[in-house]
């Protein structure tokens, strides 16, 4: 019975994707406000010759190695496998653009010249860059990733700088015509609160009541932040919820951190859903969305919804998987899908990205949905 229900939900998402494929998608989005150049790396465990090596396969394996040399010293070699667009906003903007959404990226892609790697963004993505990007070294393992970044260049990126390099009138116009807005990577932008407040006080009041609007927020790893900072930005989201349906996206670590900030203690390992429900009860938003490795769930006033995706045993690329989930989820919102179907859409976009190492087009997303449908039928 459950398998039949899963097939029905997948068919609904597939029908919605196919419905919008033949035409120019009418949706527009604004996404901001970070920007990184990601260097995807592997840490060398054993070097066989100049071309061949065995990497540390898991984070635990690497962690055990670091513990074993504590009090001594060690040399580590890393191999850079690729240089790519980085940052939550550029990756999500690119993913949305691949899915056919006309997207404007506001962020740090290079100033006055756009850095070369950002020229690989999808042609539907319009880049408005206001500062230089930061650089991030992403060390990938089979069970996760470790990201090391120098953020100093982003300290100047505030609302004043954005208004200086993009006029307030232009900002108001682009927000006004956009059905979707993404506020991403709050934790790594020291001036993010000035940007959110700038939108609230100088853009929000002039928004016309002509369309349904969605605001998707990804705080990122907020372990460096203070509880009072989180309380302030959550209050901004509540104010914005007057004209936006606000969705807050978190992963497992972020859910645990937000819960600890709000309630003063870390949730138990097996009480993630309970923690998310408690967070939702304290924030005046439409829904809280939690994405995990191969499943996701959503908490709203209607209750809790879970959906399962595929576990990818040999991921081609992990860095950006969450941003592609967010893009797929938001595509579902724009298509008018149910919250459950939005979760499914997010899981399929993320699964394709992690397995193939690139964001899917609408056609590729449809093929992915058809592939899984055939698999589901074959297993019935």
Residue pairs with C-beta under 8 A, 6 or more apart in sequence:
3 376
3 379
3 380
4 380
6 376
7 373
7 376
7 377
9 307
9 340
9 341
9 344
10 344
10 369
10 372
10 373
10 376
11 373
12 337
12 338
12 341
13 332
13 337
13 341
13 344
13 345
13 348
13 369
14 366
14 369
14 370
14 373
16 332
16 335
16 336
16 337
16 341
17 335
17 345
17 362
17 365
17 366
17 369
18 366
19 335
20 100
20 335
20 362
21 100
21 362
21 363
21 366
24 100
25 100
25 101
25 102
25 334
27 101
27 102
27 179
27 180
27 334
28 101
28 102
28 103
28 104
28 174
28 177
28 178
28 179
28 180
29 93
29 96
29 101
29 102
29 103
29 104
29 178
29 179
29 180
29 181
29 182
29 330
30 103
30 104
30 106
30 174
30 175
30 178
30 180
30 181
30 182
31 89
31 92
31 93
31 96
31 103
31 104
31 105
31 106
31 107
31 181
31 182
31 184
32 89
32 105
32 106
32 107
32 182
32 183
32 184
32 195
33 89
33 106
33 107
33 108
33 157
33 162
33 183
33 184
33 185
33 189
33 192
33 195
34 87
34 88
34 89
34 90
34 107
34 108
34 134
34 154
34 157
34 184
34 185
34 188
34 189
35 86
35 87
35 89
35 90
35 107
35 108
35 109
35 110
35 118
35 129
35 131
35 133
35 134
35 154
36 85
36 86
36 87
36 90
36 108
36 133
36 134
36 135
36 136
36 149
37 83
37 84
37 85
37 86
37 115
37 117
37 133
37 134
37 135
37 136
38 83
38 84
38 85
38 86
38 87
38 136
38 138
38 319
38 320
39 80
39 82
39 83
39 135
39 136
39 137
39 138
40 80
40 81
40 82
40 83
40 84
40 138
40 140
40 317
40 319
41 78
41 79
41 80
41 81
41 137
41 138
41 139
41 140
42 53
42 55
42 56
42 78
42 79
42 81
42 139
42 140
43 55
43 56
43 62
43 76
43 77
43 78
43 139
44 53
44 54
44 55
44 56
44 76
44 77
44 78
44 79
45 53
45 54
45 55
45 56
45 57
45 61
45 65
46 53
46 54
47 53
47 77
48 54
53 77
53 79
55 79
55 141
56 62
56 65
56 141
57 141
57 142
58 141
58 142
58 143
59 141
59 143
59 144
59 146
60 143
61 141
62 141
62 146
65 74
66 74
78 137
78 139
83 117
84 117
84 120
85 91
85 94
85 117
85 118
85 120
85 121
86 133
86 136
86 138
86 319
86 320
87 107
87 108
87 133
87 134
87 136
87 184
87 185
88 184
88 185
88 218
88 220
88 322
88 323
88 326
89 105
89 106
89 107
89 182
89 184
89 185
90 105
90 107
90 109
90 118
90 121
91 320
91 323
91 324
92 182
92 184
92 218
92 323
92 324
92 326
92 327
93 103
93 104
93 105
93 121
93 125
93 182
94 121
94 122
94 125
94 359
95 320
95 323
95 324
95 326
95 327
95 328
95 349
95 353
95 359
96 103
96 125
96 180
96 327
96 330
96 331
97 103
97 121
97 122
97 123
97 124
97 125
98 122
98 124
98 359
98 360
98 361
99 327
99 328
99 331
99 349
99 359
99 360
99 361
99 362
99 365
100 124
100 361
100 362
101 124
101 180
101 330
101 331
101 334
102 124
102 126
103 124
103 125
103 126
104 125
104 126
104 128
104 174
104 178
105 121
105 125
105 126
105 127
105 128
105 129
106 128
106 130
106 162
106 166
107 128
107 129
107 130
107 131
107 157
108 129
108 130
108 131
108 132
108 133
108 134
108 153
108 154
108 157
109 115
109 118
109 127
109 129
109 133
110 118
110 129
110 132
110 133
111 129
111 130
111 131
111 132
111 165
114 127
114 129
115 132
115 133
118 127
118 129
118 133
121 127
122 359
128 165
128 166
130 157
130 161
130 162
130 164
130 165
130 166
131 153
131 154
131 156
131 157
131 161
132 153
133 153
134 149
134 150
134 151
134 152
134 153
134 154
134 188
135 149
135 150
136 147
136 148
136 149
137 147
137 148
137 149
138 145
138 146
138 147
138 319
139 145
139 146
139 147
139 148
140 315
140 317
140 318
140 319
142 314
142 315
144 318
145 318
145 319
147 319
149 188
151 188
151 190
154 188
154 189
154 190
155 190
155 191
156 191
157 189
157 191
157 195
158 191
158 194
158 195
159 191
159 194
159 195
159 197
159 198
159 199
160 194
162 171
162 195
162 198
163 171
163 198
168 202
171 202
171 203
172 202
172 203
172 206
175 181
175 199
175 203
175 207
176 206
176 207
176 208
178 213
179 211
179 212
179 213
179 214
179 334
180 213
180 214
180 215
180 216
180 330
180 333
180 334
181 199
181 213
181 214
181 215
181 216
181 244
182 215
182 216
182 217
182 218
182 326
182 330
183 192
183 195
183 196
183 199
183 215
183 216
183 217
183 218
184 217
184 218
184 220
184 323
184 326
185 192
185 218
185 219
185 220
186 192
186 193
186 196
186 217
186 218
186 219
186 220
186 222
186 233
187 219
187 220
187 221
187 222
187 223
187 224
187 225
188 220
189 195
192 233
193 229
193 232
193 233
193 236
196 233
196 236
197 236
199 240
200 236
200 239
200 240
204 239
204 240
204 242
204 243
207 213
207 243
209 243
212 245
213 243
213 244
213 245
214 244
214 245
214 246
214 247
214 330
214 333
214 334
215 237
215 240
215 241
215 244
215 245
215 246
215 247
216 247
216 249
216 326
216 329
216 330
216 333
217 237
217 246
217 247
217 248
217 249
218 249
218 250
218 322
218 323
218 326
219 230
219 233
219 248
219 250
219 254
219 258
220 254
221 253
221 254
221 257
222 230
222 254
222 257
222 258
222 261
223 253
223 257
225 261
227 261
227 262
230 258
230 261
230 262
231 261
231 262
234 282
234 283
237 246
237 248
237 283
237 284
237 285
238 283
238 284
238 285
240 246
241 284
241 285
241 286
245 286
245 333
246 285
246 286
247 285
247 286
247 287
247 288
247 289
247 329
247 333
248 283
248 285
248 287
248 288
248 289
249 289
249 290
249 291
249 322
249 325
249 326
249 329
250 258
250 276
250 288
250 289
250 290
250 291
251 290
251 291
251 292
251 322
252 272
252 290
252 292
255 267
255 272
255 275
255 276
255 279
255 290
256 266
256 267
256 272
256 275
258 279
259 266
259 267
259 275
259 276
259 278
259 279
260 266
260 267
262 278
262 279
262 282
263 278
267 274
267 275
272 290
273 297
273 299
273 304
276 288
276 290
276 297
276 299
276 304
277 299
277 304
279 288
279 299
280 287
280 288
280 299
280 300
286 300
287 298
287 299
287 300
287 339
288 298
288 299
288 300
289 296
289 297
289 298
289 329
289 343
289 346
290 296
290 297
290 298
290 299
291 322
291 325
291 326
291 346
291 347
291 350
293 311
294 308
294 309
294 310
294 311
294 312
295 306
295 307
295 308
295 309
295 347
296 306
296 307
296 309
296 325
296 343
296 346
296 347
297 304
297 305
297 306
297 307
297 343
298 304
298 305
298 339
298 340
298 342
298 343
300 339
302 339
305 339
305 340
305 343
307 340
307 343
307 344
307 347
308 347
309 347
309 348
309 350
309 351
310 347
310 351
310 355
310 372
312 351
312 354
312 355
315 321
315 354
315 355
316 354
316 355
316 356
316 357
317 353
317 354
317 357
317 358
318 354
320 353
321 350
321 353
321 354
322 350
324 349
324 350
324 352
324 353
324 354
324 359
325 346
325 347
325 349
325 350
326 346
327 346
327 349
327 359
328 345
328 346
328 347
328 348
328 349
328 350
328 365
329 342
329 343
329 345
329 346
330 342
331 345
331 349
332 341
332 342
332 343
332 344
332 345
332 346
333 342
335 345
337 345
345 365
348 365
348 368
348 369
348 372
349 359
349 360
349 365
351 368
352 359
352 360
352 364
352 365
352 368
353 359
353 360
360 368
